[in-house]
Amino acid sequence: MQSREWIGTASHGLKQWFIAQCYDSLLVGAMWAVGLLILRVPLAPLWAVLGAAFQFVPSFGPILSLVGPVLAIALSGGGWMKLLWLLVVYAVIAVVDGLLLQPYLMRRAARVPFWASLLTPIVLGIVIPFWGVLLAAPLLAVVYTFRNRQ
């Protein structure tokens, strides 16, 4: 395999990962919008859009998505019960995204097996704490693009 073929295959894998990540962000943003609108959080559409954008930041993105709604509830006098329900919405989104959406979209876009989508970020996160988690999904997409090409 020549270097042009390698670069083409790797870029195809990264493109597939990026498309899957865009779908994931849109779906997470939609879940945020529904949850925040049900809770009547001030500026809910803005926080949902930011939640979708932060989805591109591994590990810290979902936590950053929570900051805006928490501040909006706190400043509007929403009370502790509303904050508790916001944490429930966050937990549901995190579980659905981490255990269902991301593995499904990676399998569909780059033919990455479900088990690899779940285990690789954990293993790489232990081996290379920050960078392993950051690079796990695009690396998986590239590896499985090469693997499926042969």
Disulfide bonds with the S-S distance in Angstrom:
none
